[in-house]
Amino acid sequence: MRDSTTTPPKVKLLDQVRNVIRTKHYSILTEEAYVQWVKRFVLFHNKRHPVEMGEAEINAFLTHLAVRRNVASSTQNQALCALLFLYKEVLQKKIGSLDDLIWAKRPKRLPVVFTRDEVKAVLNSFAGVKWIIGQLLYGAGLRYLEALRLHVQDLDFNYNQITVRDAKGSKCLTCAFSQTETAKSSSKF
């Protein structure tokens, strides 16, 4: 028989992170990324619990990513967001100033843009479902997972519109698609 005064087992830190992310309905990809960053943060500080740490340790970890690991600024920013989420939402602990943080340098490059002929060559190299996905990515500006999650009822051929459910940020949006692409796609099947 159990003693009624025993306390329930403590939930592990990474499970706490997962639980809070799921209650807030974040993407599974966000969950995986945040859990990995929290794990790396804890390992970087020799398995110290984040409750025992604060701004100095966050600064040290993020600066290490920029200086020693030479990560991209977007990677460093993702790690920062994961740690801010950990402290604010999971541990409910305030973080002070991160002024001493050394930010990763954002490269100054011109974007690579395909010519129309290059786009045609790439899209024409696809067939079947891959061709349709390529057309949606390029023509309607969909993200890869948005295109993969489409259902037949999301396509409105009368208005040439696509309804994207659970788009980035759990939003629902509509976007247009071309009449000529509709005709081409129906002839490919």
C-alpha positions as CSV (number, residue, x, y, z in Angstrom):
1,M,0.0,0.0,0.0
2,R,1.3,3.4,-0.9
3,D,1.9,6.2,1.5
4,S,-0.5,9.0,0.8
5,T,2.1,11.6,1.7
6,T,4.5,10.6,-1.1
7,T,5.1,13.3,-3.7
8,P,4.5,12.4,-7.4
9,P,7.7,11.8,-9.4
10,K,9.3,14.9,-10.9
11,V,8.9,15.4,-14.6
12,K,12.2,15.5,-16.4
13,L,13.3,18.9,-17.8
14,L,13.0,17.9,-21.5
15,D,9.6,16.3,-20.9
16,Q,8.5,19.6,-19.3
17,V,9.7,21.5,-22.4
18,R,7.7,19.1,-24.6
19,N,4.6,19.3,-22.5
20,V,4.6,23.1,-22.5
21,I,5.3,23.2,-26.3
22,R,2.4,20.8,-26.9
23,T,-0.1,22.8,-24.7
24,K,0.8,25.9,-26.7
25,H,0.3,23.9,-30.0
26,Y,3.7,24.7,-31.4
27,S,4.9,22.7,-34.5
28,I,6.5,19.3,-34.0
29,L,9.6,20.7,-35.8
30,T,9.8,23.6,-33.3
31,E,9.5,21.0,-30.5
32,E,12.3,18.9,-31.8
33,A,14.5,22.0,-32.3
34,Y,13.9,23.5,-28.9
35,V,14.4,20.2,-27.1
36,Q,17.8,19.8,-28.9
37,W,18.9,23.3,-28.0
38,V,17.9,22.9,-24.3
39,K,19.8,19.6,-24.3
40,R,22.9,21.2,-25.9
41,F,22.7,24.1,-23.4
42,V,22.6,21.7,-20.4
43,L,25.5,19.6,-21.8
44,F,27.6,22.7,-22.6
45,H,27.3,23.6,-18.9
46,N,28.3,20.1,-17.7
47,K,24.7,18.9,-17.0
48,R,23.8,21.8,-14.6
49,H,20.1,22.3,-14.3
50,P,19.0,25.6,-16.0
51,V,17.3,26.7,-12.8
52,E,20.8,27.1,-11.3
53,M,21.9,29.2,-14.3
54,G,21.0,32.6,-15.8
55,E,22.1,35.4,-18.1
56,A,25.8,34.7,-17.8
57,E,25.4,31.0,-18.9
58,I,23.1,31.9,-21.7
59,N,25.5,34.5,-22.9
60,A,28.4,32.1,-22.7
61,F,26.5,29.4,-24.7
62,L,25.3,31.7,-27.4
63,T,28.7,33.4,-27.7
64,H,30.3,30.0,-28.0
65,L,28.0,29.1,-30.9
66,A,28.9,32.3,-32.7
67,V,32.6,32.4,-32.0
68,R,33.8,28.8,-31.6
69,R,31.1,26.9,-33.6
70,N,30.8,29.6,-36.3
71,V,27.0,29.1,-36.6
72,A,24.8,31.2,-38.9
73,S,22.9,34.1,-37.2
74,S,19.6,32.3,-37.8
75,T,20.9,29.2,-36.0
76,Q,22.1,31.3,-33.0
77,N,18.7,33.1,-33.0
78,Q,16.9,29.7,-32.9
79,A,19.0,28.7,-29.9
80,L,18.2,32.0,-28.2
81,C,14.5,31.5,-28.8
82,A,14.6,28.0,-27.4
83,L,16.4,29.2,-24.3
84,L,14.1,32.2,-23.8
85,F,11.1,29.8,-24.1
86,L,12.7,27.5,-21.6
87,Y,13.2,30.2,-19.0
88,K,10.0,32.2,-19.6
89,E,7.4,29.4,-20.3
90,V,8.8,26.3,-18.6
91,L,10.9,27.4,-15.7
92,Q,9.0,30.7,-15.3
93,K,12.2,32.5,-14.4
94,K,13.1,36.0,-15.6
95,I,16.2,36.5,-17.7
96,G,18.0,39.8,-17.4
97,S,20.0,41.6,-20.0
98,L,21.8,39.7,-22.8
99,D,23.9,42.8,-23.7
100,D,27.2,41.0,-23.6
101,L,26.2,38.5,-26.2
102,I,28.4,38.3,-29.3
103,W,26.1,37.8,-32.3
104,A,26.9,35.6,-35.3
105,K,27.6,37.7,-38.4
106,R,25.0,37.8,-41.0
107,P,26.6,37.3,-44.4
108,K,26.0,40.1,-46.9
109,R,25.2,38.2,-50.1
110,L,23.0,38.8,-53.0
111,P,20.2,36.3,-53.2
112,V,20.4,33.6,-55.9
113,V,17.6,34.0,-58.3
114,F,16.8,31.6,-61.2
115,T,16.1,32.9,-64.6
116,R,12.7,31.9,-66.1
117,D,14.4,29.3,-68.3
118,E,16.2,27.8,-65.3
119,V,12.9,27.6,-63.4
120,K,11.3,25.9,-66.4
121,A,14.1,23.4,-66.7
122,V,13.9,22.5,-63.0
123,L,10.1,22.2,-63.0
124,N,10.1,20.2,-66.3
125,S,12.6,17.7,-64.8
126,F,9.8,16.6,-62.4
127,A,6.9,14.3,-63.2
128,G,3.6,13.4,-61.6
129,V,3.1,14.4,-57.9
130,K,6.6,15.8,-57.7
131,W,5.8,18.1,-60.6
132,I,2.6,19.4,-58.9
133,I,4.5,20.0,-55.6
134,G,7.2,21.9,-57.6
135,Q,4.5,24.0,-59.2
136,L,2.9,24.8,-55.9
137,L,6.2,25.7,-54.3
138,Y,7.2,28.0,-57.1
139,G,3.9,29.3,-58.5
140,A,1.8,29.7,-55.3
141,G,4.8,30.4,-53.0
142,L,4.0,27.5,-50.7
143,R,6.4,26.1,-48.2
144,Y,7.4,22.4,-48.7
145,L,5.3,21.1,-45.8
146,E,2.4,23.3,-46.7
147,A,2.3,21.7,-50.2
148,L,2.6,18.2,-48.8
149,R,-0.3,18.7,-46.3
150,L,-2.8,19.9,-49.0
151,H,-6.0,17.9,-49.5
152,V,-8.2,17.9,-52.6
153,Q,-10.8,20.0,-50.8
154,D,-8.2,22.7,-50.3
155,L,-8.1,23.4,-54.1
156,D,-10.9,25.7,-55.4
157,F,-10.8,25.5,-59.2
158,N,-13.7,27.9,-59.6
159,Y,-11.8,30.8,-57.9
160,N,-8.3,29.4,-58.6
161,Q,-7.5,29.5,-54.9
162,I,-5.6,27.2,-52.6
163,T,-6.5,27.1,-48.9
164,V,-3.5,26.3,-46.7
165,R,-4.6,25.1,-43.3
166,D,-2.1,25.1,-40.4
167,A,0.4,27.2,-42.3
168,K,3.4,28.7,-40.5
169,G,2.3,30.1,-37.2
170,S,-0.9,27.8,-37.2
171,K,-2.6,30.3,-39.6
172,C,-5.1,29.5,-42.3
173,L,-4.4,31.4,-45.6
174,T,-5.5,31.4,-49.2
175,C,-3.3,32.0,-52.2
176,A,-4.0,32.1,-55.9
177,F,-2.9,29.7,-58.6
178,S,-2.7,30.3,-62.4
179,Q,-5.4,29.1,-64.8
180,T,-2.7,27.9,-67.2
181,E,-1.0,25.8,-64.6
182,T,-4.4,24.3,-63.7
183,A,-4.9,23.3,-67.4
184,K,-1.3,21.9,-67.6
185,S,-1.6,19.9,-64.5
186,S,-4.9,18.3,-65.5
187,S,-3.3,17.3,-68.9
188,K,-0.3,15.7,-67.1
189,F,-2.6,13.1,-65.4
